[in-house]
Amino acid sequence: MLYQENTGLVLIDVQGKLARIVNESEKLAVNLEKLIRGCQILSIPIIWAEQNPKGLGSTIPELEKLLVHQKPIEKYCFNAFDNETFRQAIIDSGRRQWLICGIEAHICVYQTAMGLLSNNFEVEIVTDCVSSRTKESIETALKKLQNKGAGLTNIEMCLYELVKDSRREVFKEILTLIK
């Protein structure tokens, strides 16, 4: 079960041309916007990483505009947890549960999730917010991650799980975002 006070979001490498050629890229961008907005409504901390931004480009503008008050963590290792700045941001957040989204599911998303799992964090992959160039790579990554202990969720499921009660003030904002 996800708890608002113990959950954070990791956004992995939704950058440049690659973000435009992954499987269902337009749907991915829309879903990521909803997820980020939902986490912001719920005051869920977001840790945002970019893989080799000089080579791959920066985060796509529709997401970058939502994150104007923070900077991405530049990384070169596929497992973001191997990056000292990223690792320290995770630790400093005090959160133990992490929603993970981004690209590519079978490389940086997979390796970062494994890095978190191997350091005793709980991980849930937001399945409608991850992608790779091929559908097969996404399916393989999700299957392997689930076998290694990661949970699978989707935007609606995780946001409602975090809200918990339709009487909460934030419920209507989340409902409007999802519908």
N, C-alpha and C positions, 0 to 999 in steps of 0.2 A: 504494500500500500504506500502510495506517495503522500508526503506531508509537506505542506507549503513552507513551513519553517525549516525544513531539512532538505529541500530540493533546489537544485541549480540546473541551468541549461548550458550545454556546450555546443557551440556552433562551429563546425569544422569546414573550412576551405571552400566556401561557395564563391568562387572567384573566376573572373575573366571569361575567356572563351570556353573553358571546360564546363562552367556552370550552364552554358547555353547549348551544349551538345550531349549532356547526360540524358538518360532515359526520362521522358516526360518532364523536360526541363521547365516548361512554362507552369505546369501544375506544381512542381516542386517549389518554384519561387513564390507562388501564391500561398501555398501551405506554410512555407517558412515565415512569411510575413505574418500569417495568423498566429503561428506558434510564438514568435517573438513578441507580438503585441499582447498575447494572452499572458505570457510570462511577465511582461512589464506591468500589466494591470494587477497581477498578483504579487508584484515586488519580488519576483524570483530572480536571483542574480544570473547574469549571462556572461559566460566566458567565451570570447570570440577569437578564433585562431585563423591565421592565413599561412598557407604553405608557400614559401619562396615567392613573395609578392612581386619581386622584380621580374621573375620569370613567368609566373602565371597570371599576374595582374591583381588588381584589388577586388575586394568583395563587390558583388553586383550592386548597382546603385539603389535598387528598391529595398535592399536589406541595410545597406550602409546608412541610408537616411533615417532608419529607425534606431540606429546605434550611434547617433551623433555625439552623445555625451561620453563615449568611451572609445578606446583605441584597440585595434586588433593586436593579438600577440603574434609576432612574426616567428615562424618556426621553419626548420629544414628537415627535421626528423618526422617520419610518418606518424609515429606515436607521439602525440602532443605532450603526453605525460613525461616523456624524456626531456622536454624543454623546461629548464629551471623556472623561468618566469610563469609559464603555464601551471606547473606543479605547485608553485608557491601561491598562485591565485586560487587554485582549488583548495589548498590547505587553509589559506587565510579566510575563505568564505565560511568555513565552519560547517559546510553542508556535506552530508554523507550519501545522498541520493542524487544521481545525475541523469538527466534526460540528454540524449545525444542526437544531434541532427547534422546534416551536411553531406559532403561528397569527399571522396568516392567511398561508397559503403564497404567495398572489399579491401580498401587500402587504409586511408587515414582514419575513417570512422571505425573500422574494425580494430586497428592497432591501438587507437586511443582508448576505445572501450576496454580492450584487453589490459592496457596499462592501468586503467582505473580499477578494473576487477581484481587484478593481481595485487593491488594496494588496498584491498578490502573496502572499496566503495561499492555501493549498489548502482547498477547501470540499467537504464531502460532506453532502448532504441526507439525513436519515434519513426515508425516504419513509413508513414506517408510524408516524411520530411528527410529521407535519405535517398540517394540515388548513385548510380554508376553509369558508365557508358552503355553497358548491356544489362538487360533484365536478369540474365543468368548470374552475373556477378553480384547483383543485389541479393538474389535468392540464396546464393551460396554463403554470402557474408551473414545474412540474418540467421540462417540455419546453424552455422558454426558458432555465432555469438550466443544463440539460445542454448546450444549444447554446452557452452563454456560458462553459463550462468547469467547471461544478460536477459533481462525481461524485454518483451516486445509490447509496444503501445502505439496509439495514434494520437493525432492532435486532440480530437474530441474526448477520447478516453482519458488522456492524462490531464487535460484542463479541468474536466468535471471531477476527476479524482482529487485534484488539488483544491477545488472549490468546496466539495463535500456536501453542501447544503444550499438548496435553492432559496433559502431565506437570507442568505448573505448578500450584502450590498453589491459585491462584485459579480454576482451571478448574472444579472441582466447585461452587464458589459460583455461577459464571456459568451452568453447566449447570442447576443447581437453579432459578435465576432465570428462565431461558428456558423451561424445560419446564413 
